[in-house]
Amino acid sequence: MESTDDLGYRYSNWCIFIPPFRIWDLIAVKIIDPWMIRSLRSARLVIRSSRMVAETVEFRVFINQPRASHRSKVDDNAAFAGSIAAFGMGEMAMESKSTSESFDLEINVTEQARSSLAEDPEELKLKIVALDTNGEAVDADRLTSMRWR
């Protein structure tokens, strides 16, 4: 069998693991092989944490927009890749006791990644900003338990 597409699923061709970083930092992802761009079927950013968040937070992902902030517009913006929210658990926020368990959030950034890589096939710059329920910035120190990849 050459392809599993007719069966309704695909195997991942490759995965880029980004070292842990903090929100609000600009993360440069170097593209080593042009084959990676040609074979890009989907691009997802996974936010992984061993702990649930205590307060509700919206994460917004921007590509190649180094000055993105909680005030950056998301409509009609080619740099806005998507957003996802983590509902705050307050006092009930749990921490995983197992290293194999985590609380993951996933954002599909395929369209903006393709567009960006068409312009600059060597590097992709990601910036994640966080907002509270009032639309105000959430400082990275408030989310120290979150890991990103």
QUIDA-V680088 format. One record per residue. RES is the residue in three letters. D_CENTER is the distance of its C-alpha to the mean C-alpha in Angstrom with 2 decimals. Layout:
BEGIN
res=RES d_center=D_CENTER
res=RES d_center=D_CENTER
END
This chain:
BEGIN
res=MET d_center=32.97
res=GLU d_center=30.93
res=SER d_center=28.01
res=THR d_center=26.63
res=ASP d_center=25.55
res=ASP d_center=28.85
res=LEU d_center=28.17
res=GLY d_center=25.02
res=TYR d_center=22.39
res=ARG d_center=21.02
res=TYR d_center=20.33
res=SER d_center=17.31
res=ASN d_center=18.68
res=TRP d_center=16.42
res=CYS d_center=13.29
res=ILE d_center=11.96
res=PHE d_center=11.36
res=ILE d_center=10.18
res=PRO d_center=12.59
res=PRO d_center=11.85
res=PHE d_center=11.30
res=ARG d_center=11.65
res=ILE d_center=10.04
res=TRP d_center=12.04
res=ASP d_center=12.42
res=LEU d_center=12.13
res=ILE d_center=10.81
res=ALA d_center=12.87
res=VAL d_center=12.23
res=LYS d_center=15.80
res=ILE d_center=16.82
res=ILE d_center=19.96
res=ASP d_center=21.42
res=PRO d_center=21.78
res=TRP d_center=22.08
res=MET d_center=18.35
res=ILE d_center=18.03
res=ARG d_center=21.00
res=SER d_center=19.79
res=LEU d_center=16.25
res=ARG d_center=16.33
res=SER d_center=12.72
res=ALA d_center=9.33
res=ARG d_center=6.51
res=LEU d_center=3.23
res=VAL d_center=5.20
res=ILE d_center=5.97
res=ARG d_center=9.61
res=SER d_center=12.61
res=SER d_center=16.32
res=ARG d_center=17.14
res=MET d_center=16.76
res=VAL d_center=16.31
res=ALA d_center=19.72
res=GLU d_center=18.92
res=THR d_center=16.97
res=VAL d_center=13.85
res=GLU d_center=11.75
res=PHE d_center=8.28
res=ARG d_center=8.15
res=VAL d_center=6.09
res=PHE d_center=8.95
res=ILE d_center=10.02
res=ASN d_center=13.33
res=GLN d_center=14.15
res=PRO d_center=14.98
res=ARG d_center=16.83
res=ALA d_center=14.31
res=SER d_center=15.21
res=HIS d_center=15.48
res=ARG d_center=18.32
res=SER d_center=16.68
res=LYS d_center=17.65
res=VAL d_center=15.35
res=ASP d_center=18.20
res=ASP d_center=19.57
res=ASN d_center=16.94
res=ALA d_center=15.93
res=ALA d_center=13.25
res=PHE d_center=11.42
res=ALA d_center=8.79
res=GLY d_center=8.44
res=SER d_center=8.39
res=ILE d_center=8.99
res=ALA d_center=11.64
res=ALA d_center=12.88
res=PHE d_center=16.64
res=GLY d_center=18.62
res=MET d_center=21.11
res=GLY d_center=23.41
res=GLU d_center=26.08
res=MET d_center=25.08
res=ALA d_center=21.71
res=MET d_center=22.07
res=GLU d_center=21.08
res=SER d_center=21.04
res=LYS d_center=24.14
res=SER d_center=23.11
res=THR d_center=20.91
res=SER d_center=20.04
res=GLU d_center=18.80
res=SER d_center=15.52
res=PHE d_center=13.85
res=ASP d_center=10.56
res=LEU d_center=8.22
res=GLU d_center=6.59
res=ILE d_center=5.43
res=ASN d_center=7.72
res=VAL d_center=7.54
res=THR d_center=10.91
res=GLU d_center=13.30
res=GLN d_center=12.00
res=ALA d_center=11.32
res=ARG d_center=14.87
res=SER d_center=16.33
res=SER d_center=15.15
res=LEU d_center=16.32
res=ALA d_center=19.55
res=GLU d_center=20.24
res=ASP d_center=19.29
res=PRO d_center=19.15
res=GLU d_center=18.95
res=GLU d_center=15.83
res=LEU d_center=12.42
res=LYS d_center=11.43
res=LEU d_center=8.03
res=LYS d_center=8.53
res=ILE d_center=7.06
res=VAL d_center=10.16
res=ALA d_center=11.54
res=LEU d_center=14.62
res=ASP d_center=17.31
res=THR d_center=19.39
res=ASN d_center=21.58
res=GLY d_center=18.96
res=GLU d_center=19.51
res=ALA d_center=17.17
res=VAL d_center=16.21
res=ASP d_center=17.01
res=ALA d_center=14.96
res=ASP d_center=18.14
res=ARG d_center=17.98
res=LEU d_center=14.88
res=THR d_center=16.14
res=SER d_center=15.75
res=MET d_center=11.97
res=ARG d_center=10.70
res=TRP d_center=7.40
res=ARG d_center=7.35
END
